[in-house]
Amino acid sequence: RRVVYVNRLFAQEMGYSREELCASDFDFMILIDPGSVVRVRSNFEKHMQRQKFAPYEYDLVTKERKKIAAIKR
């Protein structure tokens, strides 16, 4: 999977440039806290298969390794 668009505020909050986030070799899973990876991967696969899933919370990780709470609805 590849990031194709990033808004300026998200890039700023995450500590990456928009070019870094949209680079073809950027692994967007490094933005997900290790404790949230299994849940995010599972629900992403459900999303790709057009299956429904309940809203859930997960943590993002900035370039400086700061955690940011997020909710997927």
Protein Blocks (a to p, Z undefined) as FASTA:
>chain_A
ZZfbdcfklmmmnopafklmmpmklcfklmpcfklmmmmmmmmmmmmnopacdddddddd
dfkopacddddZZ
